[in-house]
Each structure stands twice: as structure tokens, then as C-alpha cells.
Amino acid sequence: MEKTYIYDAVRTPRGKGKKGGSLYGSRPIHLAKTVLEALVKRNDIDSSAIEDVILGCVSQVSEQGGCIAKSAALYAGFHESVPGVTLNRFCGSGLEAVNQAACRIGCGQHQLLVAGGVEGMSRVPMGSDGGPWMIDPDVATSTNFVPQGISADLIATLCGHSRVDVDQFALESQQKAANAAKENYFKKSIIPVLDCNGLTLLDHDETIRGDASMDKLSGLNPAFETLGTKYGFDSLAIQKYPKLEKINHVHHAGNSSGIVDGAAAVLLGTAEAGSELGMKARGSIKSMGLVSTDPTIMLTGPGPASKLALSRAGLAVSDIDLFEVNEAFASVVLNFIDELKVDRSKVNINGGAIAMGHPLGATGAILLATALDELERRDLTFGLITLCIGGGMGIATIIEREA
């Protein structure tokens, strides 16, 4: 198998995913264009050398419909010979795009690819694309579907994570993200989003709350209690897990991932492609894992996916220097830490989606960029990126920094 190298990874800042957010005026295709243009410019390459653009996007309707990957490649000025494909593996889409690119390069079919993702959640709200699993009562009932917030509270209940536990984790995410932003740890990857006049719309992650406190978090009402108790979703979950008498609703807006706009892109290729184009590899793809677990609890996939990736790489948990675990909800990461017995000081060391948001289709690629930057800054070797995914799926990728 051909080794897949990471030549660069960039992302936009994440803007509040609502009308008042700084990126609300930027169409999703503009966000994708921003990162695609940056990859070509930063690495001084002719876009005709790129053999495909693979972008993850979850809500593929309206401004995000019509194969936004190809549209964005054209809009970014890429050569007409460059194809594009858009994929959807829910929250894992951005990392799935990277993994698919790595597989194509590894099997010898491609030399240079761009992978990443985009989600403009302020303009194309989550759930805009519908889907039978969520909106068809027969499908939802027969497959024991519950909303992800109920799943997160179910995990917390089963694992014994209290409201204080999840709030404390959320506070730490905010504090770490605020420190990383202050110290410019994200500067290497962030590409500012500009308006049509070249003026900066946003150059930093917009949802970080440096003033977060346990008092403020404790004052927020549980977000999913009414959904669970009045609409029957708690009963559905308890039918699947009958040892529970009730579900403790501990998650709220302050300890769950934020709704944001954002895009990311990763340049991957062979050693030969790098040599021909005069690029120095920053890292490489070591292994990957993809699994599916119980669709009701839904959010426990990161553990088994990571174990699979570790096994394929011939590595132990202790060999991984940094973990980027998507903070869909606080209990997801706490469960991952418990399951793999991970040193907590290695996990999301610059904060995560609770502080900076989760632009669904882009997050996986964003986390890879964050891990790569931090491996370089700290002169470390291995990073593991993992996300929980709707339907019970989980995805993981291990990267290795190139010295």
C-alpha cells in the first residue's frame, strides 16, 4: 500500500450558527472556497494537479445541495479538470472524506487529493434535509430512534456522570480553548473569512466563552428533559436499557456542542506527488477505524472505532500523544476516557466543540488540523482523532507527524 502523506490542513474560524453570527452573510460555498483557495496558495501548486475534491456535508439541500464539492472547486478557481464529490456520514463526514482520500491514494489510484468538509448551519439549519430515520414514525419506532440529546443523557446515566461532572468538563473545554486562542495556537490553520471587498468577517472562533463558570453552567436548564418525558423518548430508551428506572437529564446548551458555521480542507498525497510539487509532508495517515454500535445509545462509537484503529496501527493507547475526541456532548468524551483508560491530560488539550462548536460536515477535518498543529508545536508523534456519529456509528483516524 502507498503511504498517504498530509501536506497541509486548513480551516475557517467557526462562527455562531445563527442570524447574528459573523459568518451568517457567507454562503457555505464561500466558506468552502476560502479553504480550497488557501491550500493552493499556501502550497504554491497548480490546481490541475489535484485529482479530486472530497467534501463532507450533512445537510445537502438548498445552498449546500447539488454536489457542493464540485461547485466549490469551480468557484475557488480550480482547473476544470478537477472533479468533486460530496458525502454524508453525519458528524463523521469530514473525517470520512479524509479517510476515503487516504484509501484512494493508498491503493495507488491517485497521487494528490483534497478532502474536508463544510457546514453553514446558520443558513442551512441542522435537520433541513429530513430523512426517514428522524421524520418517519414507522421507521423511528421500529429502529428505537431517540434524539441524540436523549442518547447523551442515557450515557451519562449508565456511566454515573453527574451534572457536576459534565459541567466541569464543559468548563475545562472553555478554559482550554480560551487559553489556546489567547496564545495563538490555532493561528497556523485558521484562514480568515473575507467579504466581497476583502474585509475580514471573522478570524477567530466566535463561540469561546472565557468568562464561563460553574455557577453560570449550573443555572442552565436541562435541554432534553421535556423531550424525554413528555414525548416518550425516555420510555423508548429505557425499553432498550431496562435496568434503568429513569434517565438523568444533565445536558444543556453549555455542555453540548455549539451550532456553528465552518469549513476545512486537507491536502493529501503520495511521496512522489510531494516531491514533484516541492512540498514537505507534515504528517501521514497511520490507520483508521469505522464501526457501528447500538443506534439508541448512538454516541458510544468513538471507543470501539479507536480500538480498531489502534489495532490496525499496532499501537497501544499509551502510544498516542494527543487525542481529539469530538465534544458532541460532555458525556461522550467522558465515556471515551473511561472506556479506553486514557490520560485525561492528553484529550482535547485546546478545548473542543463545547467551546468552539461543531460544524457537522467539517468537524472531522478541523480536528485533524488541530491535532497536527499541536503535534508539531509540542514535537510529538501520534494523534488520534475520533467522532461519534448518528445511528450508532463511530470513526477514528490515527495520524503520525513527519519530523
Number of C-alpha atoms within 10 A of each C-alpha: 8 17 16 26 28 27 22 24 28 28 34 26 27 33 30 24 28 18 12 11 18 20 30 20 14 18 18 26 21 22 27 30 25 24 30 29 19 21 22 17 12 10 15 12 14 12 20 12 16 23 18 22 27 30 34 35 33 30 24 21 17 11 14 22 15 13 17 27 29 21 18 24 24 17 17 20 12 22 14 11 13 17 17 20 17 25 20 19 21 19 27 30 30 36 32 29 31 28 24 13 26 28 20 17 22 19 12 13 11 20 22 25 22 24 31 37 39 36 34 36 28 25 20 22 16 17 14 13 13 12 9 10 17 15 11 11 12 11 13 14 13 9 13 17 22 25 16 20 24 27 27 24 30 28 22 26 18 14 13 13 19 17 21 13 15 25 25 17 21 28 24 21 27 27 20 19 28 23 16 16 17 11 10 11 17 22 16 14 22 23 23 21 26 17 14 9 6 8 10 12 19 19 17 20 22 20 22 25 16 16 10 18 16 12 9 12 20 16 9 14 14 19 17 23 21 13 15 21 14 10 11 12 21 24 18 17 22 16 12 13 15 11 9 14 9 15 21 22 24 29 26 23 16 25 28 25 22 25 25 28 35 31 35 36 35 31 24 29 28 23 19 12 17 18 11 8 13 12 16 15 21 18 22 22 23 22 23 27 21 21 18 20 18 14 20 23 26 26 32 27 28 32 25 22 25 28 19 20 23 23 15 14 16 11 15 11 16 11 12 20 20 25 25 26 26 28 29 26 29 29 33 27 27 21 21 21 18 13 13 15 11 16 15 14 10 15 19 24 19 23 27 27 30 29 30 27 27 28 33 31 36 33 30 33 32 32 27 29 25 26 27 28 21 21 22 15 10 9 11 17 18 22 25 27 27 31 30 29 27 19 22 19 25 27 30 32 28 26 25 23 23 19 10
